[in-house]
Amino acid sequence: MDRKEFFCVSAAGCCGLALFNPAATEQTEADRETTFVKNWMEDLFDTMYEELDESARVKLMAGCGQACFRRFSFKQEIARLGKGDVDRLIEAYRKNFEVWREGTLVHIRYGAVNKQCYCPAARYHPARPHDMHCECTRATHETILETALERPIRVTIVDTLRRGGSTCHFVADIA
């Protein structure tokens, strides 16, 4: 069998499988959708880095982080359980994160070492130096803390996987 004949037979077999196997068609559609989302995310971040200054990028990603807090009940639950009390807030955080207090600083860490970023959206675009996606997570923690303590709280990024670290680590100044 020459290459042309092999290609024709292979293509016919694949098309036949798609026609008689709806799951194959669904998988193809899912693959196309995943590819679309991945490309769209890369385009968004490329444009964001090219067209916006750092301050605008941070604000954009902070808006996403605040929305993430509103979207996920377990994040709202942390704030609810810690309402008005730092010690209760730390206990509520411990159900999902490694957390400790040093004076007026509260450390929030995703364990000592992680293999991948936990954010599903982050998986759709490559990491960059000083990755802006981490500002989304920073803002989520800031929103949890501010909601619970009912005052502005400053959260800083210590380390993240997407910025080359071994884990994600944030520090909140609760003074």
Helices and strands as residue ranges (DSSP letters): H 3-20, H 22-51, H 54-71, H 73-81, H 86-93, E 98-102, E 105-109, G 121-124, H 133-149, E 154-159, E 169-173
